[in-house]
Structure formats: C-alpha cells, structure tokens
C-alpha cells in the first residue's frame, strides 16, 4: 500500500484493515492526486475503490479510504 501511494506525496500514516485501508497525506492536493490516479486501478489483482473523507471541518485534512 505504501509503495502505491507514497509516489503522490508525503504520507502521515496508513492503517490497514481486513479489506480496506486508511491512507493519510500531509496535504490535500497530494491526497486528491492519489485518489484520481488510483481509483479503479488494481492492487494484487483486485480492483480498488478510493474515496476521500474529511477529517476536520472545512476539509483541511483528507484521508483516503481504499476498498480492496
């Protein structure tokens, strides 16, 4: 997961769960670029869905929610 998303910018954290992950970037522009580039792509033969979730009021911090 880190190899897939780190090329879009600096990561704050990645939290892996069973069939999804939370990916947090240091800025919203990088998160948006990563979402646009990876949504509908493949990871380990699985098509992934990537959504943006706001962490704070006014969406200053965005975390990507990646469904595997």
C-alpha positions in Angstrom: 0.0 0.0 0.0 2.8 2.4 0.9 4.5 1.8 -2.5 1.3 2.6 -4.3 0.5 5.9 -2.6 3.9 7.3 -1.5 4.7 8.4 -5.0 1.9 11.1 -4.8 3.3 12.8 -1.7 4.3 12.5 1.9 2.3 10.1 3.9 1.2 10.7 7.5 0.0 7.1 8.1 -1.6 4.0 6.6 -4.0 1.9 8.7 -4.7 -1.5 7.1 -7.8 -3.4 8.0 -9.2 -6.6 6.6 -10.5 -5.4 3.2 -9.8 -1.6 3.3 -7.2 0.9 4.4 -7.0 4.5 5.5 -4.2 6.5 3.8 -3.4 10.0 5.1 -1.3 12.5 3.3 0.4 15.6 4.6 -1.7 17.8 2.3 -5.0 17.7 0.5 -3.6 18.3 -3.0 -1.5 15.1 -2.8 -4.5 13.1 -1.5 -6.6 14.3 -4.3 -4.0 13.4 -6.9 -3.6 10.0 -5.4 -7.4 9.4 -5.4 -7.7 10.5 -9.0 -4.8 8.3 -10.1 -5.6 5.1 -8.2 -9.4 4.9 -8.1 -10.5 2.0 -10.2 -6.9 0.7 -10.5 -5.6 -2.7 -9.4 -3.7 -3.8 -6.4 -2.8 -7.5 -6.1 -5.3 -8.5 -8.8 -8.1 -6.6 -7.0 -9.8 -3.5 -8.4 -9.6 -0.8 -5.7 -12.1 1.9 -4.9 -10.6 5.1 -3.4 -12.8 7.8 -1.7 -11.9 11.0 0.1 -13.0 11.5 3.7 -12.7 14.8 5.6 -11.1 14.6 9.0 -11.8 18.1 10.1 -14.3 20.9 9.5 -13.7 22.6 6.1 -11.7 19.5 4.9 -8.3 20.8 5.7 -7.2 17.2 6.3 -8.3 14.5 4.0 -7.8 10.7 4.5 -8.3 8.3 1.6 -10.4 5.3 2.2 -9.3 2.4 0.0 -11.5 -0.6 -0.5 -9.8 -3.7 -1.7 
